[in-house]
Amino acid sequence: MTPAERLQELIDGKNPKQILRMRSGFAVFADNQFLPGYCLLLAYPEISQLNELDAKRRFLFLEDMALLGEAIQRVTDCVRVNYAMYGNVDPFLHAHVWPRYEWEVPEFATIPPLSYPEEIRTHPDTEWDPELHGESQDQIRRALLSIIESHGHLETMHHYH
């Protein structure tokens, strides 16, 4: 699926992994939940990289990324949140937002999440499933909306839905 097709699916409300449409794009659950609560922020409209955004849109994207991380941390009780933007495989602006946990195997706990062995990152037992992850998705959505409201973004709440 191309980035444009993914974004259109989100605009049309046809992607069940969607958490929330934010000011800068879409918060979504990742396809694999090897670290439970792993989400992405997909920039909308589509753009290649952060540096192509003007200052206001860049700020909004980075702030939305941090707000998503804050919501994930509240819901998952992780010890920290890791953020990353690559665009090497999917060449459009998106941010990975990973919760990190005390229970992680020590040899993986200090490495970037994409450095986990592929068989762990893509194991069928970790695939996103609405039955398994729907409640967490709803909790993150509610936490995100609460954080947005508490940060004084009510004037821009019409951007969130």
Backbone as CSV, one residue per row, in Angstrom:
resi,resn,N_x,N_y,N_z,CA_x,CA_y,CA_z,C_x,C_y,C_z
1,MET,0.850,-1.176,0.000,0.000,0.000,0.000,0.895,1.240,0.000
2,THR,0.581,2.191,-0.855,1.377,3.412,-0.934,1.033,4.342,0.226
3,PRO,1.906,5.293,0.532,1.566,6.276,1.567,0.251,6.996,1.259
4,ALA,0.032,7.375,0.007,-1.207,8.068,-0.357,-2.423,7.190,-0.097
5,GLU,-2.308,5.905,-0.402,-3.425,4.977,-0.156,-3.680,4.811,1.338
6,ARG,-2.607,4.712,2.129,-2.760,4.613,3.587,-3.474,5.834,4.139
7,LEU,-3.017,6.996,3.698,-3.625,8.233,4.194,-5.077,8.340,3.757
8,GLN,-5.386,7.960,2.535,-6.771,8.017,2.064,-7.655,7.073,2.876
9,GLU,-7.141,5.911,3.200,-7.872,4.956,4.030,-8.187,5.574,5.403
10,LEU,-7.220,6.313,5.948,-7.426,6.988,7.234,-8.438,8.119,7.101
11,ILE,-8.335,8.908,6.051,-9.287,10.004,5.820,-10.701,9.461,5.714
12,ASP,-10.830,8.322,5.028,-12.146,7.710,4.817,-12.643,6.936,6.029
13,GLY,-11.837,6.873,7.091,-12.234,6.148,8.290,-12.263,4.641,8.106
14,LYS,-11.446,4.132,7.200,-11.466,2.707,6.876,-10.278,1.942,7.451
15,ASN,-9.491,2.577,8.295,-8.360,1.888,8.896,-8.665,1.673,10.377
16,PRO,-8.882,0.426,10.782,-9.255,0.167,12.181,-8.145,0.462,13.179
17,LYS,-6.919,0.656,12.705,-5.810,0.964,13.614,-5.751,2.451,13.972
18,GLN,-6.596,3.260,13.342,-6.580,4.700,13.614,-6.966,4.969,15.062
19,ILE,-6.171,5.788,15.699,-6.457,6.226,17.064,-7.151,7.577,17.025
20,LEU,-6.538,8.526,16.309,-7.072,9.882,16.298,-6.479,10.659,15.136
21,ARG,-7.303,11.474,14.520,-6.764,12.435,13.558,-6.287,13.629,14.362
22,MET,-5.038,13.982,14.189,-4.448,15.068,14.945,-4.216,16.254,14.024
23,ARG,-3.664,17.327,14.560,-3.454,18.526,13.745,-2.485,18.286,12.605
24,SER,-1.496,17.416,12.822,-0.441,17.227,11.833,-0.568,15.931,11.038
25,GLY,-1.534,15.106,11.405,-1.665,13.828,10.728,-2.529,12.859,11.504
26,PHE,-2.169,11.585,11.435,-2.976,10.530,12.034,-2.139,9.704,13.000
27,ALA,-2.672,9.519,14.211,-2.084,8.601,15.175,-2.707,7.237,14.923
28,VAL,-1.863,6.221,14.756,-2.336,4.867,14.473,-1.546,3.852,15.292
29,PHE,-2.183,2.716,15.559,-1.473,1.597,16.160,-0.590,0.976,15.085
30,ALA,0.585,0.507,15.471,1.487,-0.172,14.545,0.949,-1.555,14.210
31,ASP,1.373,-2.077,13.068,0.929,-3.402,12.627,1.318,-4.493,13.609
32,ASN,2.501,-4.364,14.208,2.962,-5.347,15.188,3.142,-4.679,16.532
33,GLN,2.684,-5.361,17.553,2.708,-4.837,18.905,3.727,-5.588,19.763
34,PHE,4.940,-5.789,19.226,5.980,-6.487,19.988,6.344,-5.705,21.241
35,LEU,6.136,-4.399,21.208,6.170,-3.556,22.410,4.749,-2.995,22.520
36,PRO,3.940,-3.544,23.413,2.514,-3.179,23.467,2.301,-1.669,23.628
37,GLY,1.507,-1.129,22.705,1.250,0.302,22.685,2.051,1.031,21.621
38,TYR,2.836,0.304,20.839,3.646,0.889,19.763,2.719,1.545,18.735
39,CYS,2.941,2.839,18.513,2.103,3.622,17.613,2.962,4.398,16.617
40,LEU,2.287,4.965,15.648,2.924,5.816,14.650,2.115,7.094,14.508
41,LEU,2.793,8.153,14.141,2.139,9.389,13.733,2.478,9.567,12.265
42,LEU,1.458,9.529,11.406,1.640,9.666,9.960,1.289,11.085,9.562
43,ALA,2.230,11.791,8.980,2.000,13.192,8.598,0.935,13.273,7.506
44,TYR,0.073,14.266,7.642,-0.914,14.566,6.604,-1.017,16.079,6.490
45,PRO,-0.970,16.614,5.275,-0.837,15.907,4.004,0.536,15.273,3.866
46,GLU,0.608,14.325,2.936,1.841,13.571,2.717,2.992,14.503,2.360
47,ILE,4.127,14.236,2.991,5.350,14.992,2.739,6.518,14.034,2.928
48,SER,7.622,14.301,2.305,8.746,13.359,2.348,9.476,13.335,3.683
49,GLN,9.750,14.525,4.251,10.540,14.548,5.472,10.266,15.805,6.284
50,LEU,10.651,15.750,7.539,10.397,16.831,8.488,10.909,18.170,7.988
51,ASN,12.065,18.188,7.377,12.678,19.445,6.953,11.942,20.133,5.820
52,GLU,10.996,19.459,5.208,10.201,20.080,4.148,9.012,20.872,4.692
53,LEU,8.742,20.726,5.974,7.630,21.452,6.585,8.056,22.868,6.949
54,ASP,7.119,23.800,6.870,7.428,25.134,7.377,7.484,25.053,8.906
55,ALA,7.943,26.100,9.546,8.189,26.079,10.990,6.936,25.722,11.784
56,LYS,5.781,26.263,11.419,4.553,25.989,12.175,4.147,24.528,12.049
57,ARG,4.146,24.000,10.847,3.746,22.603,10.644,4.773,21.642,11.268
58,ARG,6.030,22.003,11.245,7.058,21.182,11.888,6.804,21.127,13.391
59,PHE,6.543,22.283,13.982,6.250,22.330,15.411,5.028,21.472,15.734
60,LEU,3.967,21.592,14.941,2.749,20.819,15.199,3.016,19.324,15.129
61,PHE,3.792,18.883,14.138,4.090,17.462,14.017,4.863,16.973,15.241
62,LEU,5.894,17.705,15.621,6.700,17.280,16.772,5.898,17.338,18.066
63,GLU,5.035,18.340,18.206,4.200,18.405,19.401,3.192,17.259,19.415
64,ASP,2.557,16.983,18.287,1.616,15.859,18.232,2.320,14.549,18.554
65,MET,3.539,14.371,18.080,4.317,13.174,18.373,4.529,13.050,19.887
66,ALA,4.897,14.148,20.534,5.123,14.130,21.979,3.828,13.881,22.746
67,LEU,2.716,14.455,22.280,1.425,14.221,22.932,1.034,12.750,22.834
68,LEU,1.262,12.143,21.674,0.985,10.718,21.513,1.842,9.903,22.473
69,GLY,3.103,10.248,22.594,3.990,9.551,23.533,3.522,9.686,24.970
70,GLU,3.059,10.866,25.317,2.557,11.075,26.675,1.340,10.197,26.937
71,ALA,0.447,10.103,25.978,-0.740,9.254,26.134,-0.347,7.785,26.257
72,ILE,0.585,7.343,25.433,1.047,5.955,25.496,1.645,5.661,26.863
73,GLN,2.434,6.596,27.375,3.060,6.380,28.679,2.012,6.297,29.783
74,ARG,1.005,7.132,29.735,-0.063,7.081,30.742,-0.787,5.746,30.722
75,VAL,-1.072,5.255,29.549,-1.892,4.044,29.419,-1.090,2.775,29.690
76,THR,0.140,2.725,29.235,0.908,1.479,29.319,1.754,1.354,30.576
77,ASP,1.986,2.435,31.299,2.884,2.437,32.452,4.299,1.994,32.069
78,CYS,4.698,2.322,30.860,6.058,2.020,30.431,7.038,2.914,31.199
79,VAL,8.303,2.559,31.156,9.302,3.345,31.887,9.779,4.562,31.105
80,ARG,9.656,4.512,29.775,10.014,5.655,28.930,9.398,5.444,27.567
81,VAL,9.516,6.463,26.733,9.020,6.388,25.367,10.176,6.743,24.434
82,ASN,10.349,5.957,23.386,11.344,6.248,22.346,10.629,6.786,21.123
83,TYR,11.259,7.741,20.464,10.707,8.369,19.263,11.733,8.246,18.142
84,ALA,11.248,7.987,16.924,12.179,7.904,15.796,11.457,8.254,14.501
85,MET,12.193,8.910,13.609,11.716,9.209,12.260,12.804,8.764,11.301
86,TYR,12.454,7.870,10.400,13.439,7.366,9.450,13.032,7.707,8.017
87,GLY,12.018,7.042,7.523,11.590,7.284,6.149,12.428,6.578,5.110
88,ASN,13.271,5.640,5.525,14.129,4.945,4.579,13.389,3.856,3.806
89,VAL,12.485,3.159,4.472,11.700,2.106,3.832,10.413,2.694,3.269
90,ASP,9.696,3.431,4.094,8.483,4.144,3.668,8.843,5.617,3.586
91,PRO,9.168,6.107,2.395,9.720,7.468,2.265,8.675,8.583,2.344
92,PHE,8.003,8.651,3.476,7.131,9.784,3.783,7.229,10.024,5.280
93,LEU,6.927,11.231,5.704,7.118,11.594,7.107,6.174,10.824,8.012
94,HIS,6.770,10.076,8.911,6.028,9.386,9.960,6.985,9.184,11.135
95,ALA,6.417,9.157,12.311,7.211,8.979,13.527,6.785,7.699,14.226
96,HIS,7.774,6.921,14.644,7.543,5.734,15.459,7.536,6.188,16.913
97,VAL,6.568,5.710,17.679,6.473,6.057,19.092,6.359,4.738,19.861
98,TRP,7.467,4.369,20.523,7.559,3.074,21.184,7.573,3.218,22.697
99,PRO,6.704,2.504,23.393,6.859,2.402,24.848,7.990,1.422,25.136
100,ARG,8.751,1.699,26.167,9.824,0.796,26.590,9.520,0.341,28.010
101,TYR,9.786,-0.931,28.277,9.331,-1.578,29.501,10.467,-2.165,30.323
102,GLU,10.218,-2.271,31.626,11.181,-2.910,32.527,11.326,-4.387,32.207
103,TRP,10.285,-5.008,31.696,10.310,-6.451,31.443,11.063,-6.847,30.164
104,GLU,11.547,-5.876,29.391,12.272,-6.221,28.170,13.544,-7.009,28.505
105,VAL,13.868,-7.953,27.623,15.096,-8.735,27.769,16.275,-7.759,27.807
106,PRO,17.168,-7.902,28.790,18.262,-6.930,28.936,19.052,-6.650,27.659
107,GLU,19.300,-7.649,26.836,20.094,-7.410,25.621,19.361,-6.539,24.606
108,PHE,18.037,-6.411,24.736,17.262,-5.580,23.824,16.816,-4.263,24.459
109,ALA,16.877,-4.166,25.764,16.319,-3.025,26.481,16.994,-1.699,26.157
110,THR,18.240,-1.753,25.703,18.972,-0.510,25.459,19.235,-0.252,23.980
111,ILE,18.666,-1.070,23.113,18.874,-0.871,21.674,17.626,-0.254,21.057
112,PRO,17.760,0.375,19.900,16.572,0.895,19.227,15.593,-0.243,18.931
113,PRO,14.303,-0.005,19.087,13.319,-1.072,18.880,13.403,-1.760,17.511
114,LEU,13.760,-1.028,16.463,13.869,-1.678,15.159,15.113,-2.569,15.057
115,SER,15.963,-2.549,16.097,17.106,-3.443,16.140,16.763,-4.777,16.802
116,TYR,15.568,-4.889,17.361,15.110,-6.191,17.839,15.175,-7.161,16.669
117,PRO,15.450,-8.434,16.912,15.439,-9.400,15.809,14.079,-9.399,15.090
118,GLU,14.144,-9.538,13.778,12.914,-9.489,12.979,11.899,-10.528,13.423
119,GLU,12.350,-11.701,13.825,11.403,-12.743,14.245,10.617,-12.335,15.490
120,ILE,11.147,-11.431,16.291,10.404,-10.888,17.439,9.498,-9.753,16.964
121,ARG,10.063,-8.829,16.172,9.289,-7.663,15.713,8.087,-8.032,14.857
122,THR,8.180,-9.131,14.117,7.110,-9.488,13.183,6.435,-10.812,13.542
123,HIS,6.631,-11.281,14.744,6.036,-12.558,15.150,4.509,-12.477,15.026
124,PRO,3.889,-13.519,14.471,2.425,-13.498,14.291,1.639,-13.236,15.578
125,ASP,2.185,-13.645,16.722,1.478,-13.413,17.989,1.421,-11.938,18.370
126,THR,2.253,-11.108,17.731,2.257,-9.681,18.079,1.490,-8.827,17.073
127,GLU,0.900,-9.446,16.045,0.150,-8.673,15.046,-1.019,-7.959,15.709
128,TRP,-1.261,-6.725,15.255,-2.378,-5.948,15.772,-3.669,-6.714,15.534
129,ASP,-4.481,-6.774,16.578,-5.752,-7.485,16.522,-6.761,-6.647,17.306
130,PRO,-7.890,-6.301,16.693,-8.856,-5.456,17.409,-9.354,-6.086,18.697
131,GLU,-9.422,-7.410,18.739,-9.877,-8.092,19.961,-8.847,-7.950,21.078
132,LEU,-7.578,-8.024,20.709,-6.509,-7.948,21.707,-6.099,-6.519,22.039
133,HIS,-6.172,-5.628,21.042,-5.605,-4.291,21.213,-6.632,-3.166,21.194
134,GLY,-7.883,-3.491,20.929,-8.919,-2.462,20.837,-9.093,-1.655,22.104
135,GLU,-9.039,-2.332,23.249,-9.209,-1.609,24.516,-8.062,-0.635,24.752
136,SER,-6.830,-1.079,24.498,-5.673,-0.179,24.641,-5.776,0.986,23.674
137,GLN,-6.224,0.712,22.467,-6.399,1.756,21.462,-7.392,2.802,21.952
138,ASP,-8.506,2.355,22.514,-9.500,3.287,23.060,-8.936,4.070,24.238
139,GLN,-8.178,3.395,25.091,-7.586,4.073,26.249,-6.590,5.140,25.802
140,ILE,-5.783,4.828,24.801,-4.818,5.809,24.300,-5.560,6.982,23.664
141,ARG,-6.626,6.713,22.934,-7.432,7.793,22.328,-7.986,8.721,23.418
142,ARG,-8.573,8.120,24.455,-9.146,8.937,25.543,-8.053,9.721,26.270
143,ALA,-6.919,9.076,26.538,-5.813,9.760,27.210,-5.292,10.904,26.348
144,LEU,-5.173,10.658,25.066,-4.680,11.685,24.145,-5.609,12.889,24.122
145,LEU,-6.905,12.644,24.040,-7.863,13.752,24.051,-7.810,14.519,25.370
146,SER,-7.648,13.813,26.469,-7.542,14.463,27.782,-6.283,15.328,27.868
147,ILE,-5.176,14.805,27.375,-3.914,15.555,27.384,-4.028,16.795,26.502
148,ILE,-4.605,16.624,25.332,-4.782,17.754,24.414,-5.603,18.850,25.087
149,GLU,-6.668,18.445,25.750,-7.513,19.421,26.446,-6.751,20.093,27.580
150,SER,-5.992,19.313,28.338,-5.267,19.881,29.483,-4.110,20.778,29.046
151,HIS,-3.605,20.586,27.843,-2.519,21.423,27.326,-3.041,22.710,26.698
152,GLY,-4.348,22.908,26.799,-4.904,24.165,26.322,-5.097,24.246,24.828
153,HIS,-5.292,23.104,24.199,-5.489,23.113,22.753,-6.962,23.112,22.371
154,LEU,-7.812,23.555,23.276,-9.245,23.562,22.978,-9.563,24.398,21.748
155,GLU,-8.809,25.462,21.546,-9.065,26.324,20.390,-8.806,25.598,19.071
156,THR,-8.042,24.516,19.137,-7.772,23.762,17.910,-8.389,22.370,17.956
157,MET,-9.266,22.113,18.900,-9.851,20.789,19.031,-10.604,20.350,17.779
158,HIS,-11.072,21.284,16.981,-11.774,20.870,15.766,-10.850,20.110,14.821
159,HIS,-9.539,20.215,15.030,-8.591,19.460,14.206,-8.516,18.008,14.644
160,TYR,-8.927,17.713,15.895,-8.822,16.370,16.425,-10.172,15.693,16.309
161,HIS,-10.176,14.541,15.716,-11.389,13.722,15.674,-11.074,12.311,15.266
